[in-house]
Amino acid sequence: MPLHQTIQHDAKTQILVWNITESLIDLFDSANVTDQSLFRIGNMKSESHKRGFLAVRMLLQHAGYTDHDLYYDAFGKPHLRDGTHISISHSHEFSAVILSDKITGLDLELRREKIALIADKFIEPSFVLDKTAPDYINKLTVNWGVKEAVFKVCNEKGISFKDHINVEPFDMADRKTTAHLHFKDVKRQFSVFFEEIGDYSLVYLFEV
Ligand SMILES: CC(C)(COP(=O)(O)OP(=O)(O)OC[C@H]1O[C@@H](n2cnc3c(N)ncnc32)[C@H](O)[C@@H]1OP(=O)(O)O)[C@@H](O)C(=O)NCCC(=O)NCCS
């Protein structure tokens, strides 16, 4: 049952990452899910999605919660009944959650060369990139992860990753940057943190 990594970001914020090596049956036996979760799992087509979903319940257990403490709003955004902010992501063999007293979003992405094929659909013109640099894919993946995480916080129809969210330029070694959402006359700013876990990029952010 591998809890892969815990990041204690500050006294009231932790990020937990699960490496999904268990079978679906083993996860089912341990995850203690609600009827609503059972219903959702029943509608999931891929085994990998089911395992990712169940691994999140394992992470909740590690943090002292059960699936009964979690509910979703009409947009699919997760909430904890005690008011702790939560954000969830799963990607292939990993699932991750962030739990915080602050408004937060998290995204986990497998780094893949093919992200370059869609870069012009989500990279804003102000985000300077050197396509020949060895960390080109790393930076693209972080930029994408930031936008997914901002979207998980803001959760509004019509937000364009390219036109409404911008990420301040960073070096990979910085492991942090700032992002801005400017949508319908509303401006929101986020402190962004990122880590690389093997072939995966983990991005999490807080509204400031
Ligand atoms: C909602 C969205 C951000 C999820 O991201 P994803 O990479 O597909 O999947 P992840 O594994 O990272 O995240 C899934 C989790 O996000 C959470 N989530 C789903 N909808 C959400 C919402 N509206 N708000 C906040 N969180 C949400 C859920 O917890 C979900 O996992 P769970 O249902 O198993 O608990 C994504 O599907 C989406 O709609 N993105 C915006 C698309 C877009 O504008 N693209 C522009 C391309 S240029």
The ligand as a MOL file (V3000), in Angstrom:
LIG
                    3D

  0  0  0     0  0            999 V3000
M  V30 BEGIN CTAB
M  V30 COUNTS 48 50 0 0 0
M  V30 BEGIN ATOM
M  V30 1 C -11.8250 19.4320 -14.3230 0
M  V30 2 C -10.4380 19.2150 -14.9050 0
M  V30 3 C -9.5670 20.3920 -14.4950 0
M  V30 4 C -9.8610 17.8940 -14.3510 0
M  V30 5 O -8.5250 17.7260 -14.7360 0
M  V30 6 P -7.9640 16.3780 -15.3940 0
M  V30 7 O -6.5440 16.6310 -15.7660 0
M  V30 8 O -8.8980 15.9070 -16.4350 0
M  V30 9 O -8.0040 15.2870 -14.2870 0
M  V30 10 P -7.3090 15.2500 -12.8620 0
M  V30 11 O -7.0990 13.8350 -12.5480 0
M  V30 12 O -6.1480 16.1720 -12.7550 0
M  V30 13 O -8.4400 15.8390 -11.9280 0
M  V30 14 C -9.6140 15.1370 -11.7080 0
M  V30 15 C -10.2000 15.6320 -10.4160 0
M  V30 16 O -10.4800 17.0170 -10.5330 0
M  V30 17 C -11.5420 17.2980 -9.6440 0
M  V30 18 N -12.5170 18.0990 -10.3710 0
M  V30 19 C -13.3660 17.7010 -11.3470 0
M  V30 20 N -14.1110 18.7420 -11.7640 0
M  V30 21 C -13.7030 19.7990 -11.0330 0
M  V30 22 C -14.0960 21.1450 -11.0070 0
M  V30 23 N -15.0650 21.6090 -11.7970 0
M  V30 24 N -13.4830 21.9860 -10.1510 0
M  V30 25 C -12.5090 21.5360 -9.3230 0
M  V30 26 N -12.0860 20.2550 -9.2950 0
M  V30 27 C -12.6930 19.4060 -10.1530 0
M  V30 28 C -12.1390 15.9710 -9.1490 0
M  V30 29 O -11.7120 15.7740 -7.8320 0
M  V30 30 C -11.5150 14.9830 -10.0930 0
M  V30 31 O -11.2080 13.7300 -9.5380 0
M  V30 32 P -12.3330 12.7760 -8.8640 0
M  V30 33 O -13.6160 13.0670 -9.5540 0
M  V30 34 O -11.8140 11.4100 -9.0730 0
M  V30 35 O -12.3590 13.1830 -7.4350 0
M  V30 36 C -10.4640 19.0870 -16.4320 0
M  V30 37 O -11.1870 17.9850 -16.8060 0
M  V30 38 C -11.0060 20.2950 -17.1540 0
M  V30 39 O -12.1760 20.4380 -17.3700 0
M  V30 40 N -10.1090 21.1830 -17.5690 0
M  V30 41 C -10.4610 22.3660 -18.2900 0
M  V30 42 C -10.4030 22.0630 -19.7270 0
M  V30 43 C -9.9280 23.2380 -20.5140 0
M  V30 44 O -10.3740 24.3430 -20.3710 0
M  V30 45 N -9.0010 22.9840 -21.4010 0
M  V30 46 C -8.4730 24.0100 -22.2160 0
M  V30 47 C -7.4990 23.3920 -23.1570 0
M  V30 48 S -6.6750 24.6120 -24.0900 0
M  V30 END ATOM
M  V30 BEGIN BOND
M  V30 1 1 1 2
M  V30 2 1 2 3
M  V30 3 1 2 4
M  V30 4 1 2 36
M  V30 5 1 4 5
M  V30 6 1 5 6
M  V30 7 2 6 7
M  V30 8 1 6 8
M  V30 9 1 6 9
M  V30 10 1 9 10
M  V30 11 2 10 11
M  V30 12 1 10 12
M  V30 13 1 10 13
M  V30 14 1 13 14
M  V30 15 1 14 15
M  V30 16 1 15 16
M  V30 17 1 15 30
M  V30 18 1 16 17
M  V30 19 1 17 18
M  V30 20 1 17 28
M  V30 21 1 18 19
M  V30 22 1 18 27
M  V30 23 2 19 20
M  V30 24 1 20 21
M  V30 25 1 21 22
M  V30 26 2 21 27
M  V30 27 1 22 23
M  V30 28 2 22 24
M  V30 29 1 24 25
M  V30 30 2 25 26
M  V30 31 1 26 27
M  V30 32 1 28 29
M  V30 33 1 28 30
M  V30 34 1 30 31
M  V30 35 1 31 32
M  V30 36 2 32 33
M  V30 37 1 32 34
M  V30 38 1 32 35
M  V30 39 1 36 37
M  V30 40 1 36 38
M  V30 41 2 38 39
M  V30 42 1 38 40
M  V30 43 1 40 41
M  V30 44 1 41 42
M  V30 45 1 42 43
M  V30 46 2 43 44
M  V30 47 1 43 45
M  V30 48 1 45 46
M  V30 49 1 46 47
M  V30 50 1 47 48
M  V30 END BOND
M  V30 END CTAB
M  END
